[in-house]
Amino acid sequence: VGVKESHQTTIFRIIAAILHLGNLEIQAERDGDACSISGEDEHLKNFCSLLGVEHSQMQHWLCHRK
């Protein structure tokens, strides 16, 4: 395909992270007005690890709009 191996690895990491993000279990709270994600969710841990983002911040901002 002509894509460098280093770029392929980066692309695979991003795709894997997106797939893990799709498997997160988000629990609705307060009649559907709020939500939460378990801090022990393996998919969230893998997502953060693959993208190099902070776990607690991602857990927070996936459930808050601002």
Secondary structure, DSSP 4 states (H G I P E B T S, - for coil): ----HHHHHHHHHHHHHHHHHHT--EEEEGGGTEEEE-TT-HHHHHHHHHHT--HHHHHHHTS---
